[in-house]
Amino acid sequence: MKRDKLFAEYEELYLELQPKLARLNQLKAELGKSVNKRRAEVEYGMVTVSYRAGYTRPKWDTRALEGYSAAHPDILQFKSEIVVKPGAAIKVVVPEGYGEDL
């Protein structure tokens, strides 16, 4: 079945790339630390690492506010909704011990 081939190819590529992806994540963390210390953008070849200042963003308890709105419907004027289009998430579970003998 075509879908089985897609899954098999995805799994094969995922397992093949794991060591490189792990190293990329290590490098990303190291570059991020360096840029955060400097608080400035750093460019080298094709790579640009940008500094983003930290900030506090408000978070609201939607359930509590919806309950509160039953007694205070005037707050509903401040509510808005967005439509999130359907999508798919892929989760890969690597078997225990995979790659230990590499």
C-alpha positions in Angstrom: 0.0 0.0 0.0 1.3 3.5 -0.8 0.7 4.7 2.7 2.9 1.9 4.1 5.7 2.9 1.8 5.4 6.5 3.0 5.6 5.4 6.6 8.5 3.1 6.0 10.4 5.9 4.1 9.7 8.4 6.8 10.9 6.0 9.5 14.1 5.2 7.6 15.0 8.9 7.0 14.1 9.8 10.6 16.4 7.1 12.0 19.2 8.0 9.5 19.1 11.7 10.4 18.8 11.3 14.2 22.5 11.6 15.0 22.8 14.8 12.8 19.6 16.3 14.3 20.9 15.7 17.8 24.2 17.5 17.0 22.3 20.3 15.3 20.3 20.8 18.5 23.5 20.9 20.6 24.9 23.5 18.2 21.7 25.5 18.3 21.8 25.6 22.1 25.5 26.7 22.2 24.9 29.4 19.6 21.8 30.6 21.5 23.9 30.9 24.7 26.5 32.9 22.9 24.0 35.3 21.3 22.1 35.7 24.6 25.4 36.8 26.3 26.1 39.4 23.6 22.4 40.4 23.2 23.0 41.0 19.6 22.5 39.3 16.2 25.4 37.1 14.9 25.8 36.1 11.3 28.2 33.6 9.8 27.8 32.3 6.3 24.2 31.0 5.8 23.5 31.1 9.6 22.0 34.0 11.4 21.2 33.8 15.1 19.0 36.6 16.4 18.6 37.7 20.0 15.1 38.1 21.3 14.6 39.9 24.5 12.5 38.1 27.1 9.1 39.5 27.9 6.0 38.7 30.0 2.9 37.9 28.2 -0.5 37.8 29.9 -2.3 34.5 30.2 -6.0 34.2 31.1 -8.0 31.4 32.6 -10.6 30.9 29.8 -12.8 28.5 31.8 -13.0 30.8 34.8 -13.7 33.9 32.6 -16.4 32.0 30.7 -18.0 31.1 34.1 -17.7 34.7 35.2 -19.3 35.9 32.0 -22.5 34.1 32.9 -23.1 36.7 35.6 -21.3 39.5 33.7 -22.1 39.1 30.0 -20.7 42.6 29.3 -17.2 41.1 29.3 -18.0 39.0 26.3 -17.4 42.0 24.0 -13.7 41.5 24.7 -13.7 37.9 23.6 -12.5 37.0 20.1 -11.9 33.6 18.4 -9.7 32.4 15.7 -10.1 29.5 13.4 -7.3 26.9 13.5 -7.2 24.9 10.3 -6.9 21.1 10.7 -3.4 19.6 10.5 -1.4 16.6 11.3 1.3 16.0 13.9 3.9 13.3 13.5 5.4 11.7 16.5 8.4 9.4 16.1 9.1 6.8 18.8 12.7 5.5 18.5 13.1 2.0 19.9 15.1 1.7 23.1 18.7 1.0 22.4 18.6 2.1 18.8 22.0 3.5 17.7 23.9 2.5 20.9 26.3 0.3 18.9 27.0 3.1 16.3 
